[in-house]
Amino acid sequence: MKGWIDRVLTLGFAFSNEKRYSQGIFKDKKAMLSFTTGSQESMFSANGVNGDMNVTLWPLQHGILHYCGFQVLAPQIFWAPSHVTSEVRGTMLENWRKRLDGVMGEEPLSFTPLDCFDGEKGFQLKPEVCEKHATKEFGLTVGIHLGKPLPPNNQMKAGV
């Protein structure tokens, strides 16, 4: 996957200095990661041995897909399919089929819009954005957390 990303999502084709993030070249397109894991879901939690899946997904979903402007849909993760019964795998596939039927109508994940950052000051959050979120329990996103706890499932579910 890394090789494909490096060869295809290139400067001039997939992004430019003027066209990135919420103003990106692919802003009218949707993208979604779909993958399997070799471990159960609990192992990808804040206290799990593999770490928080939201943190793992941030560089891919924000730093690559959203950077190019894509509306990133919640990922389709099949947790440890090799460790469950064939019946459970069948249910996973059936749920995937159902999701695909309505995938184009799904709401994308939430990312902080580019206009919330001051380009004249090194693309730091504007003071008014910081002030607006000063009393909130969680940061804006996994990567832009303002030194606060990470918003739960920010990279896993739309609308959080």
C-alpha positions as CSV (number, residue, x, y, z in Angstrom):
1,M,0.0,0.0,0.0
2,K,2.8,2.4,0.8
3,G,4.3,2.0,-2.6
4,W,1.0,2.7,-4.3
5,I,0.5,5.8,-2.1
6,D,4.0,7.1,-2.9
7,R,3.5,6.6,-6.7
8,V,-0.1,7.7,-7.1
9,L,-0.9,10.3,-4.4
10,T,1.8,12.7,-5.6
11,L,2.4,16.5,-5.5
12,G,0.7,18.0,-8.5
13,F,-1.7,15.1,-9.1
14,A,-3.3,14.5,-5.7
15,F,-2.4,17.7,-3.9
16,S,-0.7,21.0,-4.2
17,N,0.4,23.7,-1.7
18,E,-2.9,25.5,-2.5
19,K,-5.2,22.5,-2.7
20,R,-5.0,20.2,0.4
21,Y,-7.1,19.1,3.3
22,S,-10.7,20.5,3.2
23,Q,-9.8,22.4,0.0
24,G,-8.0,19.5,-1.6
25,I,-8.2,18.2,-5.2
26,F,-10.3,15.2,-4.2
27,K,-12.8,17.1,-2.0
28,D,-15.7,15.8,-3.9
29,K,-14.6,12.1,-3.6
30,K,-15.0,9.6,-0.8
31,A,-12.4,7.2,0.5
32,M,-12.5,4.4,3.0
33,L,-10.0,2.0,4.5
34,S,-11.1,-1.7,4.6
35,F,-8.8,-4.2,6.3
36,T,-8.5,-7.2,8.6
37,T,-6.5,-7.5,11.8
38,G,-4.8,-10.5,13.3
39,S,-5.9,-9.4,16.8
40,Q,-9.2,-8.9,18.5
41,E,-10.6,-5.4,18.9
42,S,-9.8,-5.1,22.6
43,M,-6.1,-5.3,21.7
44,F,-6.4,-2.1,19.7
45,S,-7.7,0.1,22.6
46,A,-6.1,2.8,24.6
47,N,-5.0,0.1,27.1
48,G,-4.5,-2.7,24.6
49,V,-1.1,-4.1,23.6
50,N,-1.4,-2.8,20.0
51,G,-2.5,0.7,21.1
52,D,-5.5,2.8,20.2
53,M,-6.7,2.1,16.7
54,N,-7.7,5.8,16.4
55,V,-4.0,6.7,16.8
56,T,-3.0,4.1,14.2
57,L,-5.5,5.3,11.7
58,W,-4.7,9.1,12.1
59,P,-1.7,9.2,9.8
60,L,-3.5,7.3,7.0
61,Q,-6.9,8.9,7.2
62,H,-5.8,12.4,8.0
63,G,-2.3,12.6,6.8
64,I,-2.8,10.9,3.4
65,L,-6.5,10.7,2.5
66,H,-7.8,13.9,4.0
67,Y,-4.6,15.7,3.1
68,C,-5.6,15.0,-0.6
69,G,-9.1,16.3,0.1
70,F,-11.0,13.0,0.3
71,Q,-14.1,12.8,2.4
72,V,-12.9,9.9,4.6
73,L,-15.6,7.4,5.6
74,A,-15.3,5.4,8.8
75,P,-13.1,2.4,8.2
76,Q,-14.4,-1.1,7.7
77,I,-12.3,-3.2,10.1
78,F,-12.7,-7.0,10.3
79,W,-11.3,-7.9,13.8
80,A,-9.3,-11.1,13.8
81,P,-11.3,-13.0,11.2
82,S,-8.9,-15.9,11.3
83,H,-9.7,-16.4,15.0
84,V,-13.5,-16.7,14.7
85,T,-15.9,-19.3,13.4
86,S,-16.9,-19.5,9.7
87,E,-20.4,-18.4,10.8
88,V,-19.0,-15.2,12.4
89,R,-17.0,-14.5,9.3
90,G,-20.1,-15.0,7.2
91,T,-21.9,-12.4,9.4
92,M,-18.9,-10.1,8.9
93,L,-19.2,-10.4,5.1
94,E,-23.0,-10.0,5.2
95,N,-22.7,-6.8,7.2
96,W,-20.0,-5.5,4.8
97,R,-22.4,-6.2,1.8
98,K,-25.1,-4.2,3.6
99,R,-22.8,-1.4,4.4
100,L,-21.6,-1.2,0.7
101,D,-25.2,-0.8,-0.4
102,G,-25.5,2.5,1.4
103,V,-21.9,3.6,1.6
104,M,-22.2,6.6,-0.8
105,G,-24.8,8.1,1.6
106,E,-22.6,7.8,4.7
107,E,-21.4,10.9,6.5
108,P,-17.6,11.3,6.4
109,L,-15.4,11.5,9.5
110,S,-14.9,14.9,11.0
111,F,-11.6,16.7,10.5
112,T,-10.7,20.3,11.5
113,P,-11.2,22.5,8.4
114,L,-8.1,24.2,7.0
115,D,-9.6,27.6,7.5
116,C,-9.4,27.0,11.3
117,F,-5.6,27.4,10.9
118,D,-3.6,30.6,10.5
119,G,-1.4,30.2,7.4
120,E,0.6,33.3,8.3
121,K,1.6,31.7,11.7
122,G,2.8,28.3,10.6
123,F,-0.7,26.8,10.2
124,Q,-1.4,26.9,13.9
125,L,-5.0,26.8,15.2
126,K,-6.5,30.3,15.2
127,P,-6.9,31.7,18.7
128,E,-10.7,31.9,18.4
129,V,-10.8,28.1,17.6
130,C,-8.7,27.4,20.7
131,E,-10.9,29.6,22.8
132,K,-14.1,28.0,21.5
133,H,-12.8,24.6,22.5
134,A,-11.1,25.6,25.8
135,T,-13.9,24.2,28.0
136,K,-14.5,21.1,26.0
137,E,-13.6,17.7,27.5
138,F,-11.8,16.4,24.5
139,G,-9.5,17.7,21.8
140,L,-10.7,18.4,18.3
141,T,-9.4,15.2,16.8
142,V,-6.8,12.5,17.5
143,G,-3.9,14.6,16.1
144,I,-5.2,18.0,17.1
145,H,-6.1,17.3,20.7
146,L,-5.0,20.6,22.4
147,G,-3.3,18.6,25.1
148,K,-6.6,17.1,26.1
149,P,-7.8,13.5,26.1
150,L,-8.3,12.1,22.6
151,P,-11.9,12.2,21.4
152,P,-13.1,8.6,21.6
153,N,-13.5,6.8,18.2
154,N,-12.7,10.0,16.3
155,Q,-11.1,8.0,13.5
156,M,-13.6,5.1,13.7
157,K,-17.1,6.6,13.6
158,A,-18.6,9.6,11.9
159,G,-20.2,12.4,14.0
160,V,-18.0,12.0,17.1
